[in-house]
Protein backbone atom coordinates (compact mmCIF):
# COMPACT_ATOMS: atom_id res chain seq x y z
CA UNK A 1 0.00 0.00 0.00
CA UNK A 2 1.36 3.45 -0.83
CA UNK A 3 1.28 5.85 2.08
CA UNK A 4 3.04 8.96 3.27
CA UNK A 5 5.90 8.47 5.69
CA UNK A 6 5.90 11.02 8.50
CA UNK A 7 9.71 10.96 8.66
CA UNK A 8 9.79 12.34 5.11
CA UNK A 9 7.28 15.14 5.76
CA UNK A 10 9.40 17.62 3.79
CA UNK A 11 9.99 15.32 0.81
CA UNK A 12 7.63 16.67 -1.83
CA UNK A 13 7.04 15.71 -5.47
CA UNK A 14 5.34 17.66 -8.24
CA UNK A 15 2.04 15.98 -9.25
CA UNK A 16 1.01 18.40 -11.98
CA UNK A 17 -0.94 21.64 -12.23
CA UNK A 18 -4.09 20.25 -10.63
CA UNK A 19 -2.54 18.35 -7.69
CA UNK A 20 0.57 20.55 -7.41
CA UNK A 21 3.19 19.61 -4.77
CA UNK A 22 2.38 16.55 -2.65
CA UNK A 23 4.24 14.65 0.00
CA UNK A 24 5.91 11.61 -1.55
CA UNK A 25 4.28 8.25 -0.89
CA UNK A 26 6.10 4.96 -0.48
CA UNK A 27 5.00 1.38 -0.67
CA UNK A 28 5.10 0.46 3.01
CA UNK A 29 3.55 -1.69 5.72
CA UNK A 30 3.48 1.01 8.43
CA UNK A 31 4.44 4.63 8.98
CA UNK A 32 7.92 5.59 10.16
CA UNK A 33 8.04 8.65 12.40
CA UNK A 34 11.84 8.96 12.25
CA UNK A 35 14.57 8.15 9.75
CA UNK A 36 17.80 7.18 11.48
CA UNK A 37 19.42 6.38 8.10
CA UNK A 38 20.43 2.86 9.13
CA UNK A 39 21.90 3.95 12.46
CA UNK A 40 19.18 2.39 14.63
CA UNK A 41 15.58 1.30 14.80
CA UNK A 42 13.22 4.00 13.60
CA UNK A 43 10.26 5.06 15.71
CA UNK A 44 6.98 4.06 14.14
CA UNK A 45 3.32 4.98 14.32
CA UNK A 46 1.95 2.16 16.49
CA UNK A 47 -1.58 2.62 15.12
CA UNK A 48 -0.39 1.78 11.59
CA UNK A 49 1.46 -1.30 12.90
CA UNK A 50 -1.61 -2.50 14.83
CA UNK A 51 -3.80 -1.98 11.76
CA UNK A 52 -1.41 -4.02 9.61
CA UNK A 53 -1.12 -6.69 12.33
CA UNK A 54 -4.92 -7.11 12.30
CA UNK A 55 -4.97 -7.35 8.50
CA UNK A 56 -2.19 -9.94 8.48
CA UNK A 57 -3.86 -11.96 11.26
CA UNK A 58 -7.04 -12.02 9.14
CA UNK A 59 -5.08 -13.23 6.12
CA UNK A 60 -3.26 -15.88 8.19
CA UNK A 61 -6.58 -17.03 9.72
CA UNK A 62 -8.05 -17.51 6.23
CA UNK A 63 -4.98 -19.47 5.14
CA UNK A 64 -5.12 -21.66 8.27
CA UNK A 65 -8.79 -22.44 7.55
CA UNK A 66 -7.99 -23.17 3.90
CA UNK A 67 -5.31 -25.65 5.02
CA UNK A 68 -7.64 -27.57 7.33
CA UNK A 69 -7.12 -25.62 10.53
CA UNK A 70 -3.45 -26.43 11.18
CA UNK A 71 -1.58 -23.15 11.81
CA UNK A 72 1.76 -24.99 11.68
CA UNK A 73 1.24 -25.39 7.92
CA UNK A 74 1.48 -21.62 7.44
CA UNK A 75 4.88 -19.98 6.96
CA UNK A 76 5.14 -16.20 6.70
CA UNK A 77 7.98 -14.06 5.48
CA UNK A 78 9.06 -10.74 4.13
CA UNK A 79 11.93 -8.48 3.23
CA UNK A 80 12.95 -5.25 4.96
CA UNK A 81 9.83 -3.66 6.48
CA UNK A 82 7.93 -6.77 5.29
CA UNK A 83 10.24 -8.89 7.46
CA UNK A 84 9.40 -6.69 10.45
CA UNK A 85 5.62 -7.11 9.99
CA UNK A 86 5.92 -10.84 9.23
CA UNK A 87 7.75 -11.34 12.53
CA UNK A 88 5.24 -9.13 14.34
CA UNK A 89 2.26 -11.02 12.89
CA UNK A 90 3.74 -14.46 13.63
CA UNK A 91 4.78 -13.57 17.17
CA UNK A 92 1.38 -12.05 18.03
CA UNK A 93 -0.89 -14.55 16.23
CA UNK A 94 -2.93 -16.63 18.72
CA UNK A 95 -1.47 -19.94 17.48
CA UNK A 96 2.07 -20.94 16.62
CA UNK A 97 2.72 -20.90 12.89
CA UNK A 98 5.02 -23.16 10.88
CA UNK A 99 7.80 -20.61 10.66
CA UNK A 100 9.05 -17.19 9.64
CA UNK A 101 11.56 -16.34 6.91
CA UNK A 102 12.88 -12.80 7.25
CA UNK A 103 15.29 -11.10 4.86
CA UNK A 104 17.16 -7.83 5.57
CA UNK A 105 14.83 -6.91 8.46
CA UNK A 106 14.44 -7.33 12.21
CA UNK A 107 12.01 -7.93 15.04
CA UNK A 108 10.50 -4.61 16.06
CA UNK A 109 11.08 -3.29 19.56
CA UNK A 110 7.28 -2.92 19.81
CA UNK A 111 6.66 -6.61 19.08
CA UNK A 112 5.93 -8.57 22.26
CA UNK A 113 7.85 -11.82 22.68
CA UNK A 114 5.27 -14.43 23.71
CA UNK A 115 7.08 -17.32 25.49
CA UNK A 116 4.54 -19.79 24.03
CA UNK A 117 6.06 -19.13 20.58
CA UNK A 118 9.65 -20.06 21.52
CA UNK A 119 9.68 -23.15 19.29
CA UNK A 120 8.53 -21.19 16.21
CA UNK A 121 11.31 -21.57 13.59
CA UNK A 122 12.60 -18.07 12.79
CA UNK A 123 15.08 -17.78 9.93
CA UNK A 124 16.68 -14.36 9.52
CA UNK A 125 19.06 -13.38 6.74
CA UNK A 126 21.20 -10.25 6.80
CA UNK A 127 23.26 -8.81 3.96
CA UNK A 128 26.78 -8.15 5.26
CA UNK A 129 27.06 -4.70 3.63
CA UNK A 130 23.51 -3.52 4.34
CA UNK A 131 23.55 0.15 5.37
CA UNK A 132 19.77 0.38 5.90
CA UNK A 133 19.68 -2.47 8.41
CA UNK A 134 23.16 -1.97 9.81
CA UNK A 135 24.45 -5.04 11.67
CA UNK A 136 25.78 -2.83 14.50
CA UNK A 137 22.22 -2.47 15.83
CA UNK A 138 20.43 -5.33 14.02
CA UNK A 139 22.50 -7.94 15.90
CA UNK A 140 20.92 -6.68 19.14
CA UNK A 141 17.43 -7.42 17.80
CA UNK A 142 18.51 -10.96 16.90
CA UNK A 143 20.14 -11.35 20.31
CA UNK A 144 16.91 -10.21 21.99
CA UNK A 145 15.11 -13.19 20.41
CA UNK A 146 17.91 -15.60 21.35
CA UNK A 147 18.09 -14.28 24.94
CA UNK A 148 14.35 -14.93 25.30
CA UNK A 149 14.83 -18.54 24.18
CA UNK A 150 13.43 -18.31 20.65
CA UNK A 151 14.32 -20.78 17.89
CA UNK A 152 16.33 -18.33 15.77
CA UNK A 153 18.63 -19.10 12.86
CA UNK A 154 20.42 -15.93 11.78
CA UNK A 155 22.79 -15.82 8.84
CA UNK A 156 24.82 -12.85 7.62
CA UNK A 157 26.73 -12.84 4.36
CA UNK A 158 27.37 -10.59 1.37
CA UNK A 159 25.20 -10.75 -1.74
CA UNK A 160 27.47 -11.43 -4.76
CA UNK A 161 25.62 -8.64 -6.59
CA UNK A 162 27.09 -6.10 -4.15
CA UNK A 163 23.69 -4.46 -3.71
CA UNK A 164 23.63 -4.21 0.10
CA UNK A 165 20.07 -3.87 1.41
CA UNK A 166 18.67 -4.17 -2.13
CA UNK A 167 19.62 -7.86 -2.32
CA UNK A 168 19.44 -9.72 -5.60
CA UNK A 169 21.38 -12.93 -6.24
CA UNK A 170 21.29 -14.30 -2.70
CA UNK A 171 17.61 -13.87 -1.82
CA UNK A 172 16.37 -17.03 -3.57
CA UNK A 173 19.02 -19.33 -2.06
CA UNK A 174 18.37 -17.86 1.41
CA UNK A 175 14.60 -18.41 1.20
CA UNK A 176 14.96 -21.92 -0.25
CA UNK A 177 17.41 -22.93 2.50
CA UNK A 178 15.03 -21.70 5.22
CA UNK A 179 12.01 -23.42 3.69
CA UNK A 180 13.92 -26.70 3.31
CA UNK A 181 14.93 -26.54 6.95
CA UNK A 182 11.44 -25.66 8.19
CA UNK A 183 9.70 -28.31 6.07
CA UNK A 184 12.22 -31.02 7.03
CA UNK A 185 11.87 -30.13 10.72
CA UNK A 186 15.53 -29.16 10.97
CA UNK A 187 14.96 -26.66 13.76
CA UNK A 188 17.72 -27.21 16.30
CA UNK A 189 19.21 -24.65 18.63
CA UNK A 190 19.40 -20.92 18.01
CA UNK A 191 22.39 -19.75 16.02
CA UNK A 192 23.93 -16.57 14.66
CA UNK A 193 26.44 -17.09 11.88
CA UNK A 194 28.45 -15.24 9.27
CA UNK A 195 30.29 -16.24 6.17
N, C-alpha and C positions, 0 to 999 in steps of 0.2 A: 504494500500500500504506500502510495506517495504521501508524505506529510512534511510539514515544516519542522525544522529542528530548532528549538529555542536557542541552542548554543550558537547558531548561525543567524541570529536575528538581524544582523547588518548585511548579510549576504543577499543581495538583490539581483534579479535578472529582468531584462526588458521583455515584456510579453506583448508588445505591440501598442498601437495608438489607443485602442479601446481599453485594454487591461493595464497598460502602462507598466510601471515598476512593481514587481511582486517579490516577496521573500521566496528564495529558492526552496524547492521541495525535493526530498530524497526518498528513495525506496527504503523504508525502515520498519522495524517491528515495534519500536517505542521511541519516545522523544528523549533526546539527550538535552540536559540543562547546561552542561559544561562541555568543553572540548579541551582535554589535557594533552592533546597531540601525541598520544602514545605514552605519556609519562605516568599514567595511573588510571584507575577506574574513573570514568566519567559519572557525574551525578545524573540521575534520570528522573523523569516524571513518573512517579509510582502509579498514578492513575492509568497511564498508557500501558504500563507493564501489566497491571491487574486486568485491564480490558483484554490484552492479548493473551494472557494466561487463561482467562475464561474461554476465549475463542478456541485456543489450542486444546483445552480440556474437552470441549464439545466435539472437536474433530477427532481426538483420540477416542472418546467414548463411542462415537459412531464406528470407528475402525475396530474397536474391541468387540462391539456387537456384531459387526460384519464377519468377524473371525471366530464367532461362536462363543464369545464371552471371556476368552482367555487373554488378559492384559499382557501376559508375558510373551505373546506373539507379536506385539507391537514394539517396533524400534523407531525412535525418533532421532533426528539429527539436524545439523545446520552448520553454516559457516559464518564466522564473524558475529554480528549481532544475532543472526539466526541460531548460532551455537548457544549464545547466552539464553535465548528464549526456549530453546529445546531443553536445555538443562533445567531451567526454571519450571517448565511444564512437567517434565518427568519427575522432578523432585517434589512437586506439590500435588501431583495427581493422586487421587485416593488409593489407587492400587499400584503395585510395583509393575513396571513395564519390562519388556525384554532387554532393553539396553538403550544407550545414548551414544551417538557418534558425533563428536564436536570437532570442528576444524577452525583453526585460527580464532578462537574465542575463549570464553572463561565462564565460570560460575559467578553470577552476580552477587555482590555483597548483600543485596536485599533478598536473595533466595534463601528461605529457611532450609536447614539440613535436617530432615526427618530421619531419626535413627532407624525407623522401620524400612528404609530404602537402602541400607548399607550394602546389601548384596547386589543391587542394581549394577550391571556392567556399564561402566563409563569409560569410553575411549576418547581421549583428547589428543589432538595433533597440533603441533606448534611449528611454524616455519622459523628456522633459526635466525633469519635476518629481518623478521617482521618488526617494523617500526611503529605500527598501529597498535599491536598487542605485544608490547615490549616484554621480553622474558624477565626483565628485572622486577616487574611487579606481577606479571602473570603467574610466575612460579609460586607466589604466595597464595594465589587462589586455588591452584592445584594442591598445594600443601594443606590448605584448609580442609579440603575434602579428605585427604589421606589422614590427617590428624583426627578427623571425626570418624574414622574407620570405614570409609567408603571404598568400594571396589573400583579403583581408578587405575587406568593404564594410560600413561602420558608419554608421548613420544615427541621429540624435538629434533628436527633435521632440516637442512636447506633444500629448497625446491631447485632442481637442476635448471629451471628456467630463469632463476635469479630474480623472481618477481616479488619477493618478500610477502607481504600480507595478501597480495593479489595472486595467490598460488595458481599454478597451472598443471604442470606435468605430474606432480606428486599427489594431487588430490584423489584421483581414482585409486591408485595403489593403497593409499591410507584407508579410504573407506572400505575397499574390498577386504583388506587385512582385518579391520575391526569386525565387519560382518561375518567373516569366516570364523573368527574367534568367538563371537557371540553365539552364532548358530551351532558351532561344535561344542559349546559349553566350556570353552577354554578360559574360564574366568581367572582363577588363581589370585594371588596376593596383589596388592597395590604396587605400582611401580612407576618410576619417573626416569626415563632414559633419554639419551642423546646419541646422535651418530656423528 
